[in-house]
């Protein structure tokens, strides 16, 4: 069967997106597979050939030379090209020093050590490239969250399907039940419930009628809407979130900047000292330039001893060990420096819907507001479930679930009518008598029971759903269902870590306070738009903030926080990609373990750095003075590397 041809807009969208070349629509599936993570593949092959070369050095010189040549070809060629480009730009950094040290090791007969330096260098670079592609993907995936096409209403009443990017403000859209709103618009006809759960965190569906705004990315639940486009695709809600993510990523502090600045000056200093000692030692001493006791030999020994092999692997090996241990616990970290950032955070902020809660509504019960007492709450709940069994929105599902949990059966009904975005009505058979029942918003109930006072909803503590049955009025209360592990996870964090607990949510303050009180959260901010949440996170990030979320609206905040943590299974693509840590199993109970692991990793990294720097001073200065021969300098250098590696492996313990 021939492959499916790309859509007409696929190539334009790909080039406009800035995605990596390995997913280009021009490539075949096989080529795309081989092109993905090519540098990492090359580094892994180099590791294999280096191991073969080491084993072959004891019994087969020819195999040793061949294997080592392949290592230098695979790892040395890109390193040499990059070093030459850096030198051309007058950028002498630690990468240049690594390459120079590896090449000079061949000159003095330590080609195996040089190969090891090159392999470690390429593995580290490949990891950085992989993380960079994942970060870039956060922006690309957002483009896929909105439909690529939409139905445009023509003046004659007909509809035509057009690409979303071609639709301009002022045009009319037809949005059917179950569809995603493609562009920011305003309802001009029809009524319906829409879900904003993944945009704002609002757990309950919102009624939309003529004149109400519709944000791009909202899901239309039950009715059909006609809408007037108010913003083009480049200025939509999703586009603004993309811009917020970009700003947040650029503003996010990076420990790596400090390490890069140190590496540049370290490399310049060591290279300058190498040439200085090689040229000037004979001028101040009786040393010749050549020979095993000559100035060039000592300078080369100094360069090898001072080359930062142990210093380079001091952090990656510790991070890799910790990352591997985290992976076994279902935690994906997008870079080792995240562990350092976790260890210094003083606050932890949670999104509510989908993070602390399941995101599914739970009906907590009913309350009688008025009536003659002929219908009790049990009968009222049974009637409500009978009406809502024909609905498709979360409120109806919650009511039916509560009735099922209490063992209530559905009743016969007739003359059922649905009013999308408002409510339901039907005649229900109760105790062998047909009664008229209405369920829905306060405005809908008031039209069916005009004798009720206009402010009757005020006595129901902001309830959004009411049931009216022949003179009896009931209110229904809802809340999010807490995730099973949430209570224990929050309690453990509070007990084992001195962190200020906070909640940031787009849900209503009423719903947020209920959850916060149950969990004992210190601070709550509700009714937040993505811009508001980002501003709050930016303020708290100055003190070190961990942000945990799952929705599209959380993506900018996750990117801006000191450390962003997303939920892997239920999290939106943008939240997962914008975050630094992904909880693959959506298990909040591992948070305390992760914080402890981060502190241990930071401690071991400091130990490694101290050990690596000590070895450099212990080997390089005596080597320059002639007290340490080349072979001993190599042993000290490689011994320090092994000790650093073994120390890092302690982090593999779970």
Secondary structure, 3 states (H helix, E strand, C coil): CCCCCCCCCHHHHHHHHCCCHHHCCCCCHHHHHHHCCHHHHHHHHHHHHHHHHHHHCCCCHHHHHHHHHHHHHHHHHHHHHHHHHHHHCCCCCHHHHHHHHHHHHHHCCCHHHHHHHHHHHHHHHHHHHHHHHHHHHHHHHHCCCCCCEEEEECCCCCEEEEEHHHCCCCCEEEECCCCECCCCEEEEECCEEEECHHHHCCCCCEEECCCCEECCCCEECCCCEEEEECCCHHHCHHHHHHHHHHHHHHHCCCHHHHHHHHHHHHHHHHHHHHHHHHHHHHHHCCCCCCCCCCHHHHHHHHHHHHCCHHHHHHHHHHHHHHHHHHHHCCEEECCCHHHHHHHCCCEEEECHHHHHEEEEEEEEEEEEEECCCCCCHHHHHHHHHHHHCCCCCHHHHHHHHHHHHCCCCCCCEEEEEEECCCEEEEEEEECCEEEEEEEECHHHHHHHCCCCCCCHHHHHCCCCEEEEECCEEEEEEEEEEECCCHHHHHHHHHHHCCCEEEEECCCCHHHHHHHHHHHCCCEEECCCCHHHHHHHHHHHHCCCEEEEECCHHHHHHHHHCCEEEEECCCCCHHHHHHCCEEECCCCHHHHHHHHHHHHHHHHHHHHHHHHHHHHHHHHHHHHHHCCCCHHHHHHHHHHHHHHHHHHHHHHHCC
